[in-house]
Amino acid sequence: MAQRRMIGFVTLTAVLGLGVLLFPTAAAILWGTIGAASVAAVAYGIRRHRPARPGPWLLLGAALTVLAAGDVVYAVASASSAGRLCALLADALYVALFPLLTAALVQLTRSSAIIRDRSGLTDLLAVVLAVGLVGWTQVVAPALPGTGLSRVEQCVLVSHVLGDLLVLVVMGRLAVAAPRNVAVLLLTVGAAGLLAADTAYAVAELGPGWRPGGPAELGWLLCYLAWGAAALHPSMTRLTARVDVPPDETAATRVGLVALASLAAPVVLLVEAIGGAVPDGAVIAVVAGMGTVLVVIRVVDARTKHRLAVRRERHLRETCTSLVGATGSAQVGEALRMMVAQMMPAGTPHRLVFARYRPPGRWTDDVDFVGAPQVDLDRPLPTNNSRRRSLLVETGLLPGVLVEPLGGLPATIVASLTPDVGPVAGRAGAALLVAADRDTLVASRDVIEVAAGQATLALQRLAVTGAANLRERDRYLDLVAGSTNDGVLIVGDDDRVGYANPALWRILGIESRAFATWRDIIHPDDHDQVDRTLGAVRAGDEPSGVDLQWTLRRADRSRVLVEVNCRPLRAEPGPPGVSITLRDVTDERRREWDLLRRRLETTAPGLNRRSLRRRFR
């Protein structure tokens, strides 16, 4: 459907353009129709593709509207008696075209990551202004006195050419930055057509005069066609979307060029003043004023970037200080949450979520960010690419379980909180997700990456410290409980094994190794009785230190009878759980039964019967 509309628009514009060349007397109607079709194409493209920032495209549509109105008025002026008044109105409309285009380009270069840093663009425009000034004073101005044009008409002609040149330079800069973007290429082609047509018109006015219906009309036709098609193409959305760009390494060279360009106006003024007259004073003043505006834009941008950088660095320094002193994963999560909240511009909607993933069959300590939104996933999240240690993705592309906690915001940064080593390298066991609008995330991405890296180190430090403490605790417990024949098992509320002494392995007949939960130790046939006991102790239905008996299956499929003492560890330091003591009473019970059997066998049958009658009398 979109391809059909593109073909229909191109066909309609081409047919109307052919009519302009064949029927110059109907130019007013034809140019008005062409302009209306191009504006309608821009409006439809905005409505269908919904770019992140429609402002530049709305301004482009307004510029096309002004251009079409100027063409209609000029065509009416060429065919009516009130030509002088209509010509002035057409010139005013044509001149009004450039402020709209300038505003569109400023919006495009401010909100687009294709030119993420517009300082390079302002430097380029300053050089173009300097070259245009020298060309005007040394080449164009000396040839104008013999043309018979008034000073106003001369300025209008030159302003058209210079304005078109600036537009073409900006479009060319966009095309170089995004060579595969069809919309950018179409915009550049349209700007080239506009420059070619205005240049041909200026040359004709300086010579024999302009005649409608000539080949130069194709330049304006190409402008309408290309700009309307650019809005219809789906790639138009990428013009206002942030993407990653490498750091600029040509800043020093650009500063030198800007310094030379800034000297153009005073040097030209000095040369003309030495000659005794300053015929181009107005042009020099205009160029100097535009250069001053560019310098002001550059200074404002530099000041804004510096202020934001200082602010981000301060928050990052405070966050790193908090992470160094963190004693648990909850404090790590709180430090990250506070940093993100302080770093976001005031009033900017944002969400922070922690995602956790544990590979199946692999025992890893969960990171619990208490007090912060966290989501458990059944598969890992990719968190890096070849250049960055985080990913900036559309929120809708993430697993559905994350979309709601992230508030449905348009973009999300996914940064790993797990060391980039091991069998799941590049996949996060824990990840930090920050959602906001794309522009804000692009500006804050570097700081979030650094903070996530520091948080990863803090979590790794806590894990190493916890493992060391666990080894010391196990060593102490082995000294205390290692010499006893009773098995000792500490089970957390999540059923994970916190400690098991060597006697437990002897009782159950299994080898000593790392286990995830008690279910990996106890035979599946005996899970029900253990579940019932642990559930009753955790719920407080059984008194502390309850004594029970379990019949457990050993690894060699024999049975062992154990007396069990369970005690909850709620009031003890460390994680909550249950301490289970198991004492093997199999041999003891076997000896008791053997003794009872021997007594029964050695007792006389008659005496035994008399004693039974006496007992049950």
C-alpha positions as CSV (number, residue, x, y, z in Angstrom):
1,M,0.0,0.0,0.0
2,A,2.8,2.4,0.9
3,Q,4.6,1.6,-2.3
4,R,1.5,2.3,-4.3
5,R,1.1,5.7,-2.7
6,M,4.7,6.5,-3.5
7,I,4.3,5.5,-7.1
8,G,1.1,7.4,-7.4
9,F,2.7,10.6,-5.9
10,V,5.7,10.4,-8.2
11,T,3.5,9.8,-11.3
12,L,1.1,12.6,-10.4
13,T,4.0,15.1,-9.9
14,A,5.7,14.0,-13.1
15,V,2.6,14.5,-15.1
16,L,1.9,17.9,-13.6
17,G,5.5,18.9,-14.2
18,L,5.2,17.9,-17.8
19,G,2.2,20.1,-18.0
20,V,4.2,23.1,-16.6
21,L,6.7,22.6,-19.5
22,L,4.1,22.2,-22.2
23,F,1.5,24.7,-21.0
24,P,3.3,27.7,-19.3
25,T,0.0,29.7,-19.3
26,A,-1.5,27.3,-16.8
27,A,1.6,27.4,-14.6
28,A,-0.3,29.0,-11.6
29,I,-2.8,26.1,-11.4
30,L,-0.2,23.4,-12.1
31,W,2.4,24.7,-9.6
32,G,-0.3,25.1,-7.0
33,T,-1.4,21.5,-7.5
34,I,2.2,20.2,-7.4
35,G,2.8,22.1,-4.1
36,A,-0.5,20.8,-2.6
37,A,0.4,17.2,-3.6
38,S,3.9,17.6,-2.0
39,V,2.4,19.1,1.2
40,A,-0.2,16.3,1.3
41,A,2.6,13.7,1.0
42,V,4.5,15.2,3.9
43,A,1.3,15.2,6.1
44,Y,0.5,11.6,5.2
45,G,4.1,10.5,5.9
46,I,3.9,12.1,9.3
47,R,0.6,10.5,10.1
48,R,1.6,7.0,8.8
49,H,5.2,6.7,10.0
50,R,4.8,8.7,13.3
51,P,8.4,10.0,13.7
52,A,9.8,10.5,17.2
53,R,9.7,14.3,16.6
54,P,7.4,15.5,13.8
55,G,8.4,19.1,14.3
56,P,11.1,19.2,11.5
57,W,8.7,17.5,9.0
58,L,5.9,19.9,9.9
59,L,8.3,22.9,9.2
60,L,9.3,21.2,5.9
61,G,5.7,21.0,5.0
62,A,5.2,24.7,5.9
63,A,8.3,25.5,3.7
64,L,6.8,23.7,0.8
65,T,3.5,25.5,1.3
66,V,5.3,28.9,1.2
67,L,7.3,27.8,-1.9
68,A,4.1,26.7,-3.7
69,A,2.3,29.9,-2.8
70,G,5.3,31.9,-4.1
71,D,5.2,29.9,-7.4
72,V,1.5,30.6,-7.8
73,V,1.8,34.3,-7.1
74,Y,4.8,34.6,-9.5
75,A,2.9,32.8,-12.2
76,V,-0.1,35.1,-11.7
77,A,2.3,38.1,-11.8
78,S,3.7,37.0,-15.1
79,A,0.2,36.8,-16.6
80,S,-1.5,39.9,-15.1
81,S,-1.2,43.6,-15.2
82,A,-0.4,43.9,-11.5
83,G,2.9,42.2,-12.1
84,R,5.0,44.5,-9.9
85,L,2.9,44.1,-6.7
86,C,2.6,40.3,-7.2
87,A,6.3,40.0,-7.9
88,L,7.1,41.7,-4.6
89,L,4.7,39.4,-2.8
90,A,6.3,36.4,-4.5
91,D,9.8,37.6,-3.5
92,A,8.6,38.0,0.1
93,L,7.2,34.4,0.0
94,Y,10.4,33.1,-1.4
95,V,12.5,34.8,1.2
96,A,10.1,33.5,3.9
97,L,11.0,30.0,2.7
98,F,14.5,30.1,4.2
99,P,13.6,30.8,7.8
100,L,11.2,27.8,7.8
101,L,13.9,25.6,6.2
102,T,16.4,26.9,8.7
103,A,14.1,26.1,11.6
104,A,13.5,22.6,10.2
105,L,17.2,22.0,9.8
106,V,17.9,23.3,13.3
107,Q,15.3,20.9,14.7
108,L,16.6,18.1,12.5
109,T,20.2,18.5,13.7
110,R,19.2,19.1,17.3
111,S,17.0,16.0,17.7
112,S,18.7,13.6,15.3
113,A,21.6,11.4,16.2
114,I,22.7,11.4,12.6
115,I,24.3,14.7,13.5
116,R,24.4,14.2,17.3
117,D,26.8,17.1,17.9
118,R,25.7,20.1,15.8
119,S,28.9,22.0,16.6
120,G,30.4,20.4,13.5
121,L,27.5,21.7,11.4
122,T,27.8,25.2,12.8
123,D,31.5,25.2,11.9
124,L,30.7,24.1,8.4
125,L,28.1,26.8,8.0
126,A,30.6,29.4,9.2
127,V,33.1,28.3,6.5
128,V,30.3,28.4,3.8
129,L,29.4,31.9,4.9
130,A,33.0,33.0,4.6
131,V,33.4,31.5,1.1
132,G,30.0,33.0,0.0
133,L,31.1,36.5,1.3
134,V,34.4,36.3,-0.6
135,G,32.6,35.1,-3.7
136,W,30.1,37.9,-3.6
137,T,32.5,40.7,-3.1
138,Q,35.1,39.5,-5.6
139,V,33.1,37.7,-8.3
140,V,29.4,38.5,-8.2
141,A,29.2,42.1,-7.1
142,P,31.5,43.5,-9.8
143,A,29.2,42.0,-12.5
144,L,25.9,43.4,-11.1
145,P,26.1,47.1,-11.9
146,G,25.4,46.5,-15.7
147,T,22.3,44.4,-15.2
148,G,19.8,47.2,-14.5
149,L,18.5,45.5,-11.3
150,S,17.8,47.5,-8.2
151,R,19.8,46.9,-5.0
152,V,16.8,45.1,-3.5
153,E,16.4,42.8,-6.5
154,Q,20.1,42.0,-6.4
155,C,20.0,41.1,-2.7
156,V,16.9,38.9,-3.3
157,L,18.7,37.0,-6.0
158,V,21.8,36.5,-4.0
159,S,19.9,35.6,-0.9
160,H,18.1,32.8,-2.8
161,V,21.4,31.3,-4.1
162,L,23.2,31.7,-0.7
163,G,20.2,30.2,1.2
164,D,20.0,27.3,-1.2
165,L,23.7,26.7,-0.8
166,L,23.4,26.6,3.0
167,V,20.4,24.2,2.8
168,L,22.4,22.0,0.4
169,V,25.4,21.9,2.7
170,V,23.3,20.8,5.7
171,M,21.5,18.2,3.6
172,G,24.9,17.0,2.3
173,R,26.2,16.7,5.8
174,L,23.2,14.6,6.7
175,A,23.8,12.4,3.6
176,V,27.4,11.9,4.5
177,A,26.5,10.9,8.0
178,A,23.8,8.5,6.9
179,P,24.6,7.3,3.4
180,R,22.0,4.5,3.5
181,N,19.1,6.6,4.6
182,V,16.8,7.0,1.6
183,A,14.9,9.9,3.1
184,V,18.2,11.9,3.6
185,L,19.3,11.2,0.1
186,L,15.9,12.4,-1.3
187,L,16.1,15.6,0.8
188,T,19.6,16.2,-0.5
189,V,18.5,15.7,-4.1
190,G,15.6,18.1,-3.5
191,A,18.0,20.8,-2.1
192,A,20.3,20.3,-5.1
193,G,17.4,20.8,-7.4
194,L,16.3,24.0,-5.6
195,L,19.8,25.4,-5.7
196,A,20.2,24.6,-9.5
197,A,16.8,26.2,-10.3
198,D,17.5,29.4,-8.3
199,T,21.0,29.7,-9.8
200,A,19.6,29.3,-13.3
201,Y,16.9,31.9,-12.5
202,A,19.5,34.3,-11.1
203,V,21.8,33.9,-14.2
204,A,18.8,34.5,-16.4
205,E,17.8,37.6,-14.6
206,L,21.3,39.0,-14.8
207,G,21.3,38.3,-18.6
208,P,18.4,38.3,-21.1
209,G,15.7,37.7,-18.5
210,W,13.6,34.8,-17.3
211,R,11.2,33.0,-19.5
212,P,8.7,30.5,-17.9
213,G,8.6,26.9,-19.2
214,G,12.3,26.5,-19.6
215,P,14.4,23.5,-18.5
216,A,15.3,25.2,-15.2
217,E,11.7,24.5,-14.1
218,L,12.8,20.9,-13.6
219,G,14.9,21.9,-10.6
220,W,11.8,23.2,-8.6
221,L,9.9,20.2,-9.8
222,L,12.6,17.9,-8.5
223,C,12.5,19.7,-5.2
224,Y,8.8,19.1,-4.7
225,L,9.1,15.5,-5.9
226,A,12.1,14.6,-3.7
227,W,10.9,16.2,-0.5
228,G,7.4,14.7,-0.7
229,A,8.9,11.3,-1.5
230,A,11.3,11.6,1.5
231,A,8.3,12.1,3.8
232,L,6.6,9.0,2.3
233,H,9.6,6.7,2.8
234,P,9.7,4.7,6.0
235,S,13.3,5.8,6.6
236,M,12.1,9.3,7.5
237,T,11.6,8.1,11.1
238,R,15.4,7.5,11.6
239,L,16.1,11.2,11.0
240,T,14.7,12.1,14.4
241,A,15.8,8.9,16.2
242,R,19.0,8.7,18.3
243,V,21.7,6.3,17.2
244,D,25.3,5.8,18.4
245,V,28.0,7.8,16.7
246,P,31.8,7.5,17.3
247,P,33.5,10.4,19.1
248,D,34.7,13.2,16.9
249,E,38.4,13.4,16.5
250,T,38.5,16.4,14.1
251,A,37.6,19.1,16.6
252,A,41.1,20.8,16.6
253,T,41.1,21.1,12.8
254,R,37.6,22.5,12.8
255,V,38.6,25.2,15.3
256,G,41.3,26.4,12.9
257,L,38.9,26.6,10.0
258,V,36.3,28.5,12.1
259,A,39.0,30.9,13.2
260,L,39.9,31.6,9.5
261,A,36.2,31.9,8.6
262,S,35.6,34.4,11.4
263,L,38.3,36.7,9.9
264,A,36.7,36.8,6.5
265,A,34.2,39.6,7.2
266,P,36.8,42.0,8.9
267,V,39.4,41.2,6.2
268,V,37.0,42.0,3.3
269,L,35.8,45.2,5.1
270,L,39.4,46.2,5.6
271,V,40.3,45.6,1.9
272,E,37.3,47.7,0.7
273,A,38.0,50.4,3.2
274,I,41.6,50.7,1.9
275,G,40.2,51.0,-1.6
276,G,38.3,54.1,-0.5
277,A,34.7,52.8,-0.5
278,V,32.7,50.0,1.0
279,P,30.0,49.1,-1.6
280,D,29.3,45.8,0.1
281,G,28.8,47.0,3.6
282,A,25.3,45.7,3.9
283,V,26.4,42.2,2.8
284,I,29.4,42.2,5.1
285,A,27.2,43.2,8.0
286,V,24.6,40.5,7.2
287,V,27.4,37.8,7.0
288,A,29.1,39.1,10.1
289,G,25.7,39.0,12.0
290,M,25.0,35.4,10.8
291,G,28.5,34.4,11.8
292,T,27.9,35.9,15.3
293,V,24.7,33.9,15.6
294,L,26.6,30.7,14.7
295,V,29.2,31.5,17.3
296,V,26.6,32.1,19.9
297,I,24.9,28.8,19.1
298,R,28.3,27.1,19.4
299,V,29.0,28.7,22.8
300,V,25.5,27.9,24.1
301,D,25.9,24.2,23.0
302,A,29.3,24.0,24.6
303,R,28.1,25.5,27.8
304,T,25.1,23.2,28.0
305,K,27.2,20.1,27.3
306,H,29.7,21.1,29.9
307,R,27.0,21.8,32.5
308,L,25.4,18.5,31.9
309,A,28.7,16.7,31.9
310,V,29.7,18.2,35.3
311,R,26.3,17.3,36.7
312,R,26.5,13.7,35.5
313,E,30.1,13.4,36.8
314,R,29.0,14.6,40.2
315,H,26.2,12.1,40.5
316,L,28.5,9.4,39.2
317,R,31.1,10.2,41.9
318,E,28.5,10.1,44.6
319,T,27.2,6.8,43.3
320,C,30.6,5.2,43.3
321,T,31.2,6.4,46.8
322,S,28.0,4.7,47.9
323,L,28.8,1.5,46.1
324,V,32.2,1.3,47.8
325,G,30.6,1.3,51.2
326,A,27.7,-1.0,50.2
327,T,27.3,-4.0,52.5
328,G,24.5,-5.7,50.6
329,S,22.8,-5.9,47.2
330,A,19.9,-3.9,48.5
331,Q,22.2,-0.9,49.1
332,V,23.7,-1.4,45.6
333,G,20.2,-1.2,44.1
334,E,19.4,1.9,46.1
335,A,22.5,3.7,45.0
336,L,21.7,3.0,41.3
337,R,18.1,4.1,41.8
338,M,19.1,7.4,43.4
339,M,21.7,8.1,40.7
340,V,19.2,7.5,37.9
341,A,16.5,9.7,39.7
342,Q,19.0,12.6,40.1
343,M,20.5,12.3,36.7
344,M,17.2,12.5,34.7
345,P,16.0,16.0,33.8
346,A,13.3,17.3,36.0
347,G,9.8,16.1,34.9
348,T,11.2,13.4,32.6
349,P,9.2,10.1,33.0
350,H,11.5,7.2,33.6
351,R,11.5,3.7,35.2
352,L,14.2,1.5,36.7
353,V,13.9,-2.2,36.9
354,F,16.3,-5.0,37.9
355,A,16.1,-8.2,35.9
356,R,17.5,-11.5,37.3
357,Y,18.2,-14.7,35.5
358,R,19.6,-18.0,36.8
359,P,20.6,-20.7,34.2
360,P,18.7,-23.9,34.7
361,G,20.7,-26.5,36.6
362,R,23.3,-24.0,37.7
363,W,23.6,-22.9,41.3
364,T,24.3,-19.2,41.6
365,D,23.5,-16.9,44.5
366,D,20.6,-14.7,43.6
367,V,21.0,-10.9,43.9
368,D,18.1,-9.4,45.8
369,F,17.6,-5.7,45.3
370,V,15.2,-5.2,48.2
371,G,13.0,-2.2,47.8
372,A,13.5,-1.9,44.0
373,P,11.3,-3.3,41.2
374,Q,12.8,-6.6,40.1
375,V,11.7,-9.2,37.6
376,D,12.8,-12.8,37.4
377,L,13.3,-14.1,33.8
378,D,13.4,-17.6,32.3
379,R,16.0,-16.6,29.8
380,P,19.0,-14.2,29.7
381,L,19.0,-10.7,28.3
382,P,21.6,-9.6,25.8
383,T,23.4,-6.6,27.3
384,N,26.3,-5.7,25.1
385,N,27.5,-5.5,21.5
386,S,30.9,-5.2,19.9
387,R,31.3,-1.5,20.9
388,R,29.3,-0.9,24.0
389,R,28.7,-2.7,27.3
390,S,25.0,-1.9,27.2
391,L,22.2,-2.0,24.7
392,L,19.7,0.8,23.8
393,V,16.6,-0.9,22.5
394,E,12.9,-0.2,22.0
395,T,11.0,-1.3,25.0
396,G,8.5,-3.3,22.9
397,L,11.3,-5.6,21.8
398,L,12.0,-6.8,25.4
399,P,10.2,-9.8,26.9
400,G,6.6,-9.0,27.7
401,V,7.0,-9.5,31.4
402,L,9.3,-6.3,31.4
403,V,7.1,-4.0,29.4
404,E,4.6,-3.2,32.1
405,P,7.2,-2.6,34.9
406,L,9.0,-0.3,32.5
407,G,5.8,1.8,32.1
408,G,5.6,1.3,28.3
409,L,8.2,4.1,27.8
410,P,9.6,4.1,24.3
411,A,13.3,3.1,24.9
412,T,15.3,1.2,27.4
413,I,19.0,0.8,28.3
414,V,19.9,-2.7,29.3
415,A,23.2,-2.8,31.3
416,S,24.7,-6.0,32.7
417,L,25.4,-6.3,36.4
418,T,27.3,-9.6,36.1
419,P,31.0,-10.0,35.2
420,D,31.6,-10.6,31.5
421,V,33.2,-14.0,32.1
422,G,32.2,-17.6,32.4
423,P,29.9,-19.8,30.3
424,V,27.2,-17.0,30.1
425,A,29.6,-14.2,29.1
426,G,27.7,-11.4,27.5
427,R,24.4,-12.6,29.0
428,A,23.3,-11.1,32.3
429,G,22.5,-13.0,35.4
430,A,21.4,-9.7,36.7
431,A,20.8,-6.6,34.6
432,L,19.9,-2.9,35.1
433,L,17.1,-1.6,32.9
434,V,16.4,2.1,32.7
435,A,13.5,3.3,30.5
436,A,12.8,6.8,29.3
437,D,12.6,8.7,26.0
438,R,15.4,7.9,23.6
439,D,17.0,11.4,23.6
440,T,17.4,11.3,27.4
441,L,18.9,7.8,27.4
442,V,21.4,8.6,24.7
443,A,22.7,11.5,26.7
444,S,22.9,9.4,29.9
445,R,24.1,6.1,28.4
446,D,27.8,6.6,29.2
447,V,27.1,7.4,32.9
448,I,24.7,4.5,33.2
449,E,27.3,2.1,31.7
450,V,30.0,3.3,34.2
451,A,27.6,3.1,37.1
452,A,26.6,-0.4,36.1
453,G,30.2,-1.4,35.9
454,Q,30.9,-0.1,39.3
455,A,27.8,-1.8,40.7
456,T,29.0,-5.1,39.1
457,L,32.3,-4.7,40.9
458,A,30.5,-4.0,44.2
459,L,28.3,-7.1,43.7
460,Q,31.3,-9.2,42.9
461,R,33.1,-7.9,46.0
462,L,30.0,-8.8,48.1
463,A,29.9,-12.2,46.5
464,V,33.6,-12.9,47.2
465,T,33.3,-11.6,50.7
466,G,30.2,-13.7,51.3
467,A,31.9,-16.8,49.9
468,A,35.0,-16.2,52.1
469,N,32.7,-15.8,55.2
470,L,30.9,-18.9,54.2
471,R,34.1,-20.9,54.0
472,E,35.1,-19.6,57.4
473,R,31.8,-20.5,58.8
474,D,31.9,-24.0,57.3
475,R,35.4,-24.5,58.6
476,Y,34.2,-23.5,62.1
477,L,31.2,-25.8,61.9
478,D,33.3,-28.6,60.7
479,L,35.5,-28.2,63.7
480,V,32.4,-28.3,66.0
481,A,30.2,-30.8,64.2
482,G,32.8,-32.7,62.1
483,S,33.7,-35.2,64.8
484,T,30.1,-36.1,65.7
485,N,28.2,-39.0,64.3
486,D,25.0,-36.9,63.9
487,G,24.3,-35.4,60.5
488,V,23.8,-31.6,60.5
489,L,21.9,-29.9,57.7
490,I,21.0,-26.2,57.5
491,V,18.2,-25.5,54.9
492,G,17.2,-21.9,54.0
493,D,13.6,-20.8,53.5
494,D,14.2,-21.2,49.7
495,D,15.1,-24.9,50.4
496,R,18.8,-24.3,49.5
497,V,21.4,-26.1,51.4
498,G,23.4,-23.7,53.6
499,Y,25.6,-26.3,55.3
500,A,26.0,-30.1,55.6
501,N,28.6,-31.8,57.8
502,P,30.5,-35.0,56.7
503,A,28.4,-37.2,59.0
504,L,25.4,-36.5,56.8
505,W,27.2,-38.0,53.7
506,R,28.0,-41.2,55.7
507,I,24.4,-41.5,56.9
508,L,22.9,-41.1,53.4
509,G,25.7,-43.0,51.7
510,I,26.5,-40.2,49.1
511,E,29.6,-38.4,48.2
512,S,30.4,-34.9,49.5
513,R,29.8,-32.3,46.8
514,A,27.9,-29.0,46.2
515,F,24.1,-29.3,46.2
516,A,21.5,-26.7,45.3
517,T,18.6,-27.8,47.6
518,W,17.8,-30.6,50.0
519,R,15.9,-32.3,47.2
520,D,19.2,-33.1,45.6
521,I,20.3,-34.9,48.7
522,I,17.1,-36.7,49.8
523,H,15.7,-39.5,47.5
524,P,12.5,-38.5,45.6
525,D,10.5,-41.2,47.3
526,D,11.1,-39.5,50.7
527,H,10.4,-35.9,49.7
528,D,6.8,-35.9,51.1
529,Q,7.8,-36.6,54.7
530,V,10.6,-33.9,54.6
531,D,8.2,-31.4,53.0
532,R,5.6,-32.0,55.7
533,T,8.1,-31.5,58.5
534,L,9.8,-28.4,57.1
535,G,6.4,-26.8,56.3
536,A,5.2,-27.4,59.9
537,V,8.3,-26.0,61.5
538,R,8.4,-22.9,59.3
539,A,4.7,-22.3,59.9
540,G,5.2,-22.6,63.7
541,D,2.8,-25.6,63.9
542,E,5.4,-27.7,65.6
543,P,7.3,-26.8,68.7
544,S,11.0,-25.8,68.4
545,G,13.3,-28.8,68.6
546,V,10.6,-31.3,67.6
547,D,11.8,-34.9,67.5
548,L,10.6,-37.1,64.6
549,Q,11.7,-40.2,62.8
550,W,12.3,-40.5,59.0
551,T,12.9,-43.5,57.0
552,L,15.2,-42.5,54.2
553,R,16.5,-44.4,51.2
554,R,20.3,-44.4,50.8
555,A,22.3,-44.3,47.6
556,D,22.6,-48.1,47.6
557,R,18.7,-48.3,47.8
558,S,18.9,-49.6,51.4
559,R,16.8,-48.0,54.1
560,V,18.1,-46.0,57.1
561,L,16.0,-45.0,60.2
562,V,17.0,-41.5,61.6
563,E,15.8,-39.5,64.5
564,V,15.3,-35.9,63.3
565,N,15.5,-32.7,65.4
566,C,14.3,-29.5,63.6
567,R,14.9,-26.0,64.9
568,P,14.0,-22.7,63.2
569,L,16.8,-20.1,62.8
570,R,14.6,-17.0,62.7
571,A,16.1,-15.3,65.6
572,E,19.7,-16.2,64.7
573,P,22.0,-13.9,62.7
574,G,22.3,-14.7,59.0
575,P,19.6,-15.8,56.5
576,P,16.5,-17.5,57.9
577,G,16.2,-21.2,57.7
578,V,15.9,-24.5,59.6
579,S,18.6,-26.5,61.3
580,I,18.1,-30.2,61.0
581,T,20.0,-32.8,63.1
582,L,19.8,-36.4,61.9
583,R,20.9,-39.3,64.1
584,D,21.2,-42.7,62.6
585,V,19.3,-45.2,64.9
586,T,19.1,-48.1,62.4
587,D,21.6,-50.3,64.3
588,E,20.2,-49.3,67.6
589,R,16.7,-50.2,66.6
590,R,18.0,-53.4,65.1
591,R,19.7,-54.4,68.3
592,E,16.6,-53.6,70.3
593,W,14.5,-55.8,68.0
594,D,17.1,-58.6,68.1
595,L,17.1,-58.5,72.0
596,L,13.3,-58.6,72.1
597,R,13.3,-61.5,69.6
598,R,15.8,-63.5,71.7
599,R,13.8,-62.9,74.9
600,L,10.7,-64.2,73.2
601,E,12.5,-67.2,71.8
602,T,14.1,-68.2,75.1
603,T,11.0,-67.9,77.2
604,A,9.1,-71.2,77.8
605,P,5.9,-71.5,75.8
606,G,3.7,-72.4,78.7
607,L,5.1,-69.7,81.0
608,N,4.7,-67.3,78.2
609,R,1.0,-68.3,77.8
610,R,0.4,-68.0,81.5
611,S,2.0,-64.5,81.6
612,L,-0.2,-63.4,78.7
613,R,-3.4,-64.7,80.4
614,R,-2.4,-62.9,83.6
615,R,-1.7,-59.7,81.7
616,F,-5.0,-59.6,79.8
617,R,-7.2,-60.7,82.7
